[in-house]
Amino acid sequence: MSEGVVLDAVVRAPAEAAFAAITDWEGRDLWMVGTRARVVDGDGRSVGSRIEATAGAGPLAIVDAMVITVWDPPRRVEVEHVGRFVKGRGSAEILELPHGMSRVVWTENFDVPLGALGRFGWPVVRPGFSVGVRRSLQTFAELVESGVLPREYA
């Protein structure tokens, strides 16, 4: 069963800055609630690059393995979730707005795991997941607007 979540945030910064920040994988720990990410193969800025994000801590941590499937700066990045637990597709689309602003549209389409248990549990988990992502996107916007993100690449 596939379940989707679509959330967005307006960022008072140009699309190029928002795209650079949203694809700064190692910088996600600054804004994504309870998540650390890293590039494990490739440059993290091209189709085929592999990213690993770890959400949670200790024995409850979930590793989300992803492969970049679309790389279209400064408009869109898509990933395929290919891990043992998290499967599906995700994307971030950056829409240019007037006055040097942009809108980040975050989409996740998960293949809910655990069969009937997952189908039963997702409606319970989804509101909390959505609140966490919404809060993360607000923090993301604040960091981009304040100049903390995007970080300069070495």
C-alpha positions as CSV (number, residue, x, y, z in Angstrom):
1,M,0.0,0.0,0.0
2,S,1.4,3.4,-1.0
3,E,0.7,6.4,1.2
4,G,1.6,10.0,0.3
5,V,2.4,13.2,2.2
6,V,2.7,16.6,0.5
7,L,3.8,19.6,2.5
8,D,5.3,22.9,1.6
9,A,7.0,26.0,2.9
10,V,7.7,29.5,1.5
11,V,11.3,30.6,1.8
12,R,12.3,34.2,1.5
13,A,15.3,33.3,-0.7
14,P,15.8,32.6,-4.4
15,A,15.2,29.1,-5.8
16,E,18.9,28.5,-6.3
17,A,19.6,29.0,-2.6
18,A,16.6,26.8,-1.5
19,F,17.7,24.0,-3.9
20,A,21.3,24.1,-2.7
21,A,20.2,23.9,0.9
22,I,17.6,21.1,0.4
23,T,20.3,19.0,-1.4
24,D,22.9,19.7,1.3
25,W,22.5,16.1,2.6
26,E,24.9,16.4,5.5
27,G,23.3,19.7,6.5
28,R,19.9,18.0,7.1
29,D,20.8,17.5,10.8
30,L,20.4,21.2,11.2
31,W,16.7,21.2,10.2
32,M,15.2,17.7,9.8
33,V,13.8,16.6,13.1
34,G,15.8,13.7,14.5
35,T,17.6,12.9,11.2
36,R,21.2,12.7,10.1
37,A,22.1,12.1,6.5
38,R,25.3,11.4,4.5
39,V,26.3,10.7,1.0
40,V,27.5,7.1,0.7
41,D,28.2,6.9,-3.0
42,G,28.7,9.5,-5.7
43,D,28.8,13.3,-5.2
44,G,25.3,13.7,-3.8
45,R,24.5,16.1,-6.7
46,S,23.8,13.7,-9.6
47,V,21.5,10.9,-10.6
48,G,22.7,7.6,-9.1
49,S,24.3,9.1,-6.0
50,R,23.3,7.2,-2.9
51,I,22.3,8.9,0.4
52,E,21.7,7.3,3.8
53,A,19.5,9.1,6.4
54,T,19.2,7.8,9.9
55,A,16.1,8.8,11.8
56,G,15.8,8.2,15.5
57,A,18.4,6.8,17.9
58,G,19.6,3.5,19.3
59,P,17.7,0.4,18.6
60,L,14.7,2.4,17.3
61,A,16.8,4.1,14.6
62,I,15.6,3.6,11.0
63,V,18.1,3.8,8.1
64,D,16.5,5.3,5.0
65,A,18.7,4.4,2.0
66,M,18.0,6.5,-1.1
67,V,19.2,6.8,-4.7
68,I,18.9,10.1,-6.5
69,T,16.7,9.5,-9.6
70,V,16.1,13.0,-10.8
71,W,18.5,15.9,-10.5
72,D,17.2,19.1,-12.1
73,P,18.7,22.2,-10.3
74,P,17.3,24.5,-9.1
75,R,13.9,23.0,-9.6
76,R,13.7,19.4,-8.5
77,V,15.4,16.5,-6.9
78,E,13.8,13.0,-6.6
79,V,14.9,10.0,-4.7
80,E,13.9,6.4,-4.6
81,H,13.8,5.0,-1.0
82,V,15.5,1.6,-1.4
83,G,16.1,0.5,2.2
84,R,14.9,-2.6,4.0
85,F,12.2,-0.7,5.9
86,V,11.6,2.5,4.0
87,K,10.6,2.1,0.3
88,G,8.9,4.5,-2.1
89,R,9.6,7.8,-3.7
90,G,10.4,11.3,-2.4
91,S,10.9,14.6,-4.0
92,A,11.6,18.3,-3.3
93,E,10.3,20.7,-5.9
94,I,11.4,24.4,-5.7
95,L,9.0,26.8,-7.3
96,E,10.3,30.3,-8.0
97,L,8.0,33.1,-6.5
98,P,8.1,36.8,-7.1
99,H,10.4,39.1,-5.1
100,G,13.2,36.6,-4.8
101,M,11.2,34.1,-2.8
102,S,10.6,30.4,-3.4
103,R,8.2,27.6,-2.4
104,V,9.6,24.2,-1.4
105,V,7.1,21.4,-2.0
106,W,8.1,18.2,-0.2
107,T,6.4,15.0,-1.3
108,E,6.8,11.5,0.1
109,N,5.1,8.4,-1.3
110,F,5.9,5.5,1.0
111,D,5.2,1.8,0.5
112,V,3.8,1.2,4.0
113,P,5.7,-1.8,5.4
114,L,4.5,-4.6,7.8
115,G,1.4,-5.6,5.8
116,A,-1.9,-5.3,7.7
117,L,-0.1,-3.9,10.8
118,G,1.4,-1.1,8.6
119,R,-2.0,-0.3,7.0
120,F,-3.6,-0.1,10.4
121,G,-0.7,1.9,12.0
122,W,-0.1,4.5,9.2
123,P,-3.2,6.5,10.0
124,V,-2.0,6.7,13.6
125,V,1.6,7.6,12.7
126,R,0.9,10.0,9.7
127,P,-0.3,13.0,11.7
128,G,2.9,13.0,13.8
129,F,5.1,12.4,10.8
130,S,3.4,15.3,9.0
131,V,3.9,17.6,12.1
132,G,7.6,16.7,12.2
133,V,8.1,17.4,8.5
134,R,6.1,20.6,8.6
135,R,8.2,21.8,11.6
136,S,11.4,20.7,9.8
137,L,10.4,22.7,6.7
138,Q,9.8,25.8,8.9
139,T,13.2,25.4,10.4
140,F,14.7,24.9,7.0
141,A,13.1,28.1,5.7
142,E,14.4,30.0,8.8
143,L,18.0,28.7,8.2
144,V,18.0,29.6,4.5
145,E,16.6,33.0,5.2
146,S,19.2,33.7,7.9
147,G,22.0,32.6,5.6
148,V,23.0,29.5,7.7
149,L,22.0,27.3,4.7
150,P,23.1,26.6,2.1
151,R,26.5,25.8,3.5
152,E,29.4,26.3,1.2
153,Y,30.9,23.1,-0.2
154,A,34.6,22.5,0.2
